[in-house]
Amino acid sequence: MCRSSVPARACSGDYLVADADGVVVIPQERIEKVLVEIADIEQLEKDQEKALADRASLESIEALIRRKKVRKGTPA
């Protein structure tokens, strides 16, 4: 059974993730890929936090930010 609400559609077995900003539907067949991407983004954010704590150069921090944007599909 599927429930549809523009612009998302949720089917039995799909994952729903919600917070104060809204709800995301993750189709069951994409959950593995999404979990890998989450782990990658978490690592990039840890690297950014470490760079800031270590007072890394602005160039180093900007390089980390560009890596994160590329992961999200945004042009660097």
ROTORRO-888452 format. One record per residue: residue number from 1; residue in three letters; chain; z, y negated, x of N, C-alpha, C, O, CB in turn. Coordinates in steps of 0.05 Angstrom, whole numbers, plus 32768, in hexadecimal, padded with zeros to 4 digits. Atoms other than C-alpha are relative to their C-alpha. Glycine has a CB too. Example, Ala and Ser with C-alpha at 12.3 -4.5 7.8 and 13.67 -1.06 7.14 Angstrom:
REM residues 2
1, ALA, A, 8000, 8018, 8012, 809C, 805A, 80F6, 8000, 7FE8, 8012, 800D, 7FE8, 8027, 8019, 7FFF, 7FEC
2, SER, A, 7FFF, 8018, 7FF0, 808F, 8015, 8111, 800E, 7FEA, 7FF1, 8012, 7FD4, 7FFB, 7FE3, 7FF7, 8009
REM end
This chain:
REM residues 76
1, MET, A, 8000, 8017, 8011, 8000, 8000, 8000, 8000, 7FE7, 8012, 800E, 7FE6, 8026, 8018, 8000, 7FED
2, CYS, A, 8002, 8019, 7FF1, 7FEE, 7FBA, 801A, 8008, 7FE9, 7FEE, 8002, 7FE8, 7FD6, 7FE4, 7FFC, 800C
3, ARG, A, 7FFA, 801A, 800D, 8009, 7F76, 8007, 7FF1, 7FEB, 800F, 7FF1, 7FEB, 8028, 801F, 7FFA, 7FFF
4, SER, A, 800F, 8015, 7FF3, 7FDE, 7F3A, 8015, 8009, 7FE5, 7FF8, 800E, 7FDF, 7FE0, 7FE3, 8003, 7FFA
5, SER, A, 7FF9, 801C, 8004, 7FF1, 7EF2, 801C, 7FF0, 7FF0, 8014, 7FF3, 7FF5, 802C, 801F, 7FFB, 8001
6, VAL, A, 8011, 800F, 7FEE, 7FC1, 7EC0, 803A, 8012, 7FF3, 8015, 8025, 7FE6, 800D, 7FEF, 7FEB, 7FF1
7, PRO, A, 8017, 7FF3, 7FF3, 7FB7, 7EC3, 8075, 8007, 801C, 800A, 7FF7, 8028, 8019, 7FF6, 7FF0, 8017
8, ALA, A, 7FF8, 7FE6, 7FF5, 7FDD, 7F04, 8083, 7FFF, 8016, 7FEC, 8001, 8012, 7FD4, 801C, 7FFE, 800C
9, ARG, A, 8000, 7FE9, 8011, 7FD9, 7F4A, 8068, 8013, 8015, 800D, 8010, 801A, 8025, 7FE3, 800C, 7FFC
10, ALA, A, 7FED, 7FED, 7FF6, 8011, 7F7D, 8070, 7FFC, 801B, 7FF2, 7FFB, 801C, 7FDA, 801D, 7FF6, 7FFD
11, CYS, A, 8004, 7FE5, 800A, 8007, 7FC8, 8068, 8018, 8011, 8007, 8027, 800A, 801A, 7FE6, 800D, 800A
12, SER, A, 7FEB, 7FEE, 7FFA, 8038, 8001, 8067, 7FFE, 8009, 801E, 7FE8, 8010, 8027, 7FFF, 8019, 7FED
13, GLY, A, 8000, 7FF9, 7FE3, 804C, 800F, 80B0, 7FFC, 7FE9, 8012, 8002, 7FEB, 802A, 7FEA, 8014, 8005
14, ASP, A, 8003, 8018, 7FF0, 803D, 7FC9, 80C8, 801C, 7FF5, 8007, 8030, 7FFC, 7FFA, 7FEF, 7FEA, 7FF2
15, TYR, A, 7FE7, 800C, 7FF7, 8074, 7FA2, 80EC, 8000, 7FE2, 7FF7, 7FED, 7FD4, 7FFA, 8003, 8002, 801F
16, LEU, A, 7FFC, 801C, 8007, 808F, 7F60, 80D1, 8016, 7FF5, 8012, 802B, 8000, 8015, 8008, 7FFE, 7FE1
17, VAL, A, 7FED, 800D, 7FEF, 80B2, 7F31, 8100, 8003, 7FE3, 7FF5, 7FF0, 7FD5, 7FF1, 7FF6, 7FFF, 801F
18, ALA, A, 7FFB, 801A, 800C, 80D3, 7EF3, 80E4, 8016, 7FF1, 800F, 8029, 7FFD, 801A, 8009, 8004, 7FE3
19, ASP, A, 7FEB, 8011, 7FF6, 80FC, 7EB9, 80FD, 7FFE, 7FE5, 7FF0, 7FF0, 7FE4, 7FDC, 7FFD, 7FFB, 801F
20, ALA, A, 7FFF, 8019, 800F, 8109, 7E71, 80E8, 7FE5, 7FF2, 7FFE, 7FE0, 7FE2, 7FED, 8014, 7FED, 800D
21, ASP, A, 801A, 800D, 8000, 80C1, 7E5E, 80F8, 7FEC, 800E, 7FEE, 7FD6, 8003, 7FE9, 7FF5, 8000, 801C
22, GLY, A, 8013, 7FF2, 8011, 80A0, 7E92, 80CC, 8000, 801E, 8003, 8013, 8029, 800F, 7FE4, 7FF6, 8004
23, VAL, A, 8002, 7FE3, 7FFF, 8089, 7EDA, 80C6, 7FE5, 8008, 800C, 7FD1, 7FFB, 8008, 8002, 800C, 7FE3
24, VAL, A, 8018, 7FF6, 7FF3, 8057, 7F01, 80EF, 7FFD, 801D, 7FF7, 8010, 802C, 7FF8, 8000, 7FFD, 801F
25, VAL, A, 8006, 7FE4, 8007, 8035, 7F42, 80D8, 7FF2, 800C, 8018, 7FDD, 8002, 8021, 7FEF, 8002, 7FE6
26, ILE, A, 800D, 7FF2, 7FEA, 8024, 7F72, 8111, 7FF7, 801B, 7FF5, 8007, 802C, 7FEE, 8014, 8004, 8018
27, PRO, A, 800A, 7FE6, 800A, 7FF6, 7FAA, 80FA, 8009, 8017, 8012, 800B, 8015, 802A, 7FE1, 7FFF, 8000
28, GLN, A, 7FF6, 7FE9, 7FF2, 8010, 7FEE, 810D, 7FEF, 8009, 8018, 7FF9, 8010, 802D, 8003, 8018, 7FEC
29, GLU, A, 8012, 7FF7, 7FEA, 7FD3, 7FFE, 8137, 7FFF, 7FED, 8018, 7FF4, 7FF4, 802D, 7FE4, 8003, 7FF5
30, ARG, A, 8000, 8013, 7FEA, 7FDF, 7FC0, 8163, 801B, 7FFD, 800D, 801E, 7FEE, 8020, 7FF7, 7FE5, 7FF6
31, ILE, A, 7FE5, 8004, 7FF6, 802A, 7FC7, 8170, 8003, 8005, 801D, 8011, 7FF6, 802B, 8013, 8011, 7FF0
32, GLU, A, 7FFD, 7FF9, 7FE4, 8023, 7FE8, 81B4, 7FF5, 7FE9, 8012, 8003, 7FE1, 8025, 7FF0, 801A, 8007
33, LYS, A, 800C, 8016, 7FF1, 7FF5, 7FB0, 81CE, 8012, 7FE7, 7FFE, 8016, 7FDA, 8012, 7FE4, 7FFA, 7FF6
34, VAL, A, 7FEF, 8018, 8004, 8022, 7F7A, 81B1, 801A, 8003, 8011, 8023, 7FEF, 801D, 8007, 7FFD, 7FE2
35, LEU, A, 7FE8, 7FFC, 7FF0, 8060, 7F99, 81D2, 7FFB, 7FFC, 801E, 800C, 7FF1, 802C, 800B, 801C, 7FFC
36, VAL, A, 8008, 8004, 7FE4, 803C, 7F99, 8216, 7FFD, 7FE2, 8005, 8007, 7FD8, 8019, 7FE6, 800F, 8007
37, GLU, A, 8004, 801D, 7FFC, 8028, 7F50, 820D, 801B, 7FF1, 7FFF, 801F, 7FDE, 800E, 7FEE, 7FF5, 7FEA
38, ILE, A, 7FE5, 800C, 8002, 8070, 7F3E, 81F9, 800E, 8003, 801B, 801A, 7FF0, 8026, 8011, 800C, 7FE9
39, ALA, A, 7FF3, 7FFA, 7FE6, 808A, 7F5F, 8239, 7FF4, 7FEE, 8016, 8003, 7FE3, 8027, 7FFD, 801D, 8008
40, ASP, A, 800D, 8011, 7FEC, 8056, 7F38, 8263, 8009, 7FE3, 7FFD, 800F, 7FD6, 8011, 7FE1, 8002, 7FFD
41, ILE, A, 7FF7, 801C, 8005, 8069, 7EF6, 8243, 801D, 7FFC, 8008, 8024, 7FE7, 8013, 7FFB, 7FF8, 7FE3
42, GLU, A, 7FE4, 8002, 7FF8, 80B3, 7F04, 824C, 8003, 7FFE, 801E, 8013, 7FEE, 8028, 8010, 8018, 7FF5
43, GLN, A, 7FFF, 8001, 7FE3, 80A7, 7F10, 8296, 7FF7, 7FE5, 800A, 8003, 7FDA, 801D, 7FEF, 8017, 800D
44, LEU, A, 8009, 801B, 7FF8, 8080, 7ED0, 829D, 8015, 7FEB, 7FFB, 8019, 7FD9, 800C, 7FE6, 7FF8, 7FF1
45, GLU, A, 7FEB, 8014, 8006, 80B8, 7EA9, 827C, 8018, 8003, 8013, 8024, 7FEF, 801B, 800A, 8004, 7FE3
46, LYS, A, 7FEB, 7FFC, 7FEC, 80EB, 7EC9, 82AB, 7FF8, 7FF4, 801B, 8008, 7FE8, 8029, 8007, 801F, 8004
47, ASP, A, 800A, 800C, 7FE7, 80BF, 7EB5, 82E6, 8002, 7FE2, 7FFF, 8008, 7FD5, 8013, 7FE3, 8009, 8005
48, GLN, A, 7FFE, 801D, 8003, 80BD, 7E6E, 82CB, 801D, 7FF7, 8003, 8022, 7FE3, 8011, 7FF5, 7FF7, 7FE4
49, GLU, A, 7FE3, 8008, 7FFE, 8109, 7E6B, 82C3, 8009, 8002, 801D, 8017, 7FF1, 8027, 8011, 8013, 7FEE
50, LYS, A, 7FF8, 7FFC, 7FE4, 8112, 7E86, 830A, 7FF4, 7FE9, 8011, 8002, 7FDE, 8022, 7FF7, 801B, 800B
51, ALA, A, 800D, 8016, 7FF1, 80E0, 7E53, 8326, 800F, 7FE6, 7FFC, 8013, 7FD7, 800F, 7FE2, 7FFD, 7FF8
52, LEU, A, 7FF1, 8018, 8005, 8105, 7E1B, 8304, 801C, 8000, 800D, 8024, 7FEC, 8019, 8003, 7FFB, 7FE1
53, ALA, A, 7FE6, 7FFE, 7FF3, 8149, 7E34, 831C, 7FFF, 7FFE, 801E, 8011, 7FF3, 802B, 800D, 801B, 7FF8
54, ASP, A, 8003, 8001, 7FE3, 812E, 7E3B, 8363, 7FF4, 7FE6, 8009, 7FEF, 7FE2, 8020, 7FEE, 8017, 8008
55, ARG, A, 800C, 801B, 7FFA, 8112, 7DF4, 835F, 7FE5, 8003, 800E, 7FDF, 7FF6, 8022, 8013, 7FF0, 8011
56, ALA, A, 801B, 7FFB, 7FF5, 80CB, 7E0E, 836C, 7FF0, 7FE6, 7FFD, 7FF6, 7FD4, 7FEE, 7FF3, 8017, 7FF2
57, SER, A, 8012, 8017, 8001, 8093, 7DDD, 8377, 7FF3, 7FFD, 7FE4, 7FF1, 8011, 7FD6, 7FEA, 8001, 8016
58, LEU, A, 800D, 8005, 801A, 8071, 7DBE, 833B, 7FE6, 8011, 7FFF, 7FDF, 801B, 7FE9, 7FF9, 7FE2, 7FFD
59, GLU, A, 8018, 7FF0, 8000, 8031, 7DE2, 8350, 8006, 801D, 7FF8, 7FF7, 802A, 7FE9, 7FF3, 7FFF, 801C
60, SER, A, 7FF8, 7FE4, 8007, 8055, 7E26, 834C, 8006, 8003, 7FE3, 7FFE, 8016, 7FD6, 8018, 8008, 8011
61, ILE, A, 7FF9, 7FFF, 801C, 8071, 7E17, 8308, 7FE7, 7FFD, 7FEE, 7FE5, 800B, 7FDA, 8015, 7FEA, 7FF9
62, GLU, A, 8018, 8004, 800F, 802E, 7DFE, 82EE, 7FEF, 801A, 8001, 7FE2, 8020, 7FED, 7FEF, 7FE8, 800B
63, ALA, A, 800F, 7FE7, 7FFE, 800E, 7E3F, 8307, 800B, 8015, 7FED, 7FFC, 8023, 7FE0, 8000, 800B, 801E
64, LEU, A, 7FF3, 7FEE, 8013, 8040, 7E67, 82DF, 7FF8, 7FF9, 7FE3, 7FF3, 800A, 7FD2, 801E, 8000, 8003
65, ILE, A, 8007, 8009, 801B, 8031, 7E3D, 82A1, 7FE3, 8008, 7FFA, 7FDD, 8010, 7FE4, 8004, 7FE1, 7FFD
66, ARG, A, 801C, 7FF8, 8005, 7FE6, 7E49, 82AA, 7FFE, 801E, 7FFB, 7FEE, 8026, 7FEA, 7FEF, 7FF8, 8019
67, ARG, A, 8000, 7FE2, 8005, 7FF3, 7E95, 82AF, 8008, 8006, 7FE3, 7FFC, 8017, 7FD6, 8012, 800E, 8014
68, LYS, A, 7FF7, 7FFB, 801B, 8018, 7E92, 826D, 7FEA, 7FF8, 7FEC, 7FE6, 8006, 7FD8, 801A, 7FF1, 7FFA
69, LYS, A, 8015, 8009, 8012, 7FE0, 7E6A, 824B, 7FE9, 8013, 8000, 7FDE, 8019, 7FEA, 7FF7, 7FE4, 8008
70, VAL, A, 8016, 7FEC, 7FFF, 7FAC, 7E9C, 8263, 8008, 8019, 7FF1, 7FF7, 8024, 7FE3, 7FFA, 8006, 801E
71, ARG, A, 7FF7, 7FE9, 800F, 7FD6, 7ED5, 8247, 7FFD, 7FFC, 7FE2, 7FF7, 800E, 7FD3, 801E, 8007, 8006
72, LYS, A, 8002, 8006, 801C, 7FD6, 7EB2, 8204, 7FE3, 7FFB, 7FF7, 7FDE, 7FF8, 7FDF, 8011, 7FE7, 7FF9
73, GLY, A, 801B, 8005, 8007, 7F8B, 7EA8, 8206, 7FF8, 7FE3, 7FFF, 7FE2, 7FDC, 7FF6, 7FFB, 800C, 7FE5
74, THR, A, 8006, 801C, 7FFF, 7F8E, 7E5E, 8210, 7FF3, 7FFA, 801B, 7FFD, 8003, 8030, 8019, 7FEF, 7FFC
75, PRO, A, 800C, 8007, 7FE6, 7F60, 7E41, 8246, 8014, 7FF2, 8012, 8023, 7FE1, 8009, 7FE7, 7FEE, 7FFC
76, ALA, A, 7FED, 800B, 7FED, 7F87, 7E2F, 8284, 7FF9, 7FE3, 8008, 8008, 7FD7, 8018, 8001, 8011, 8019
REM end
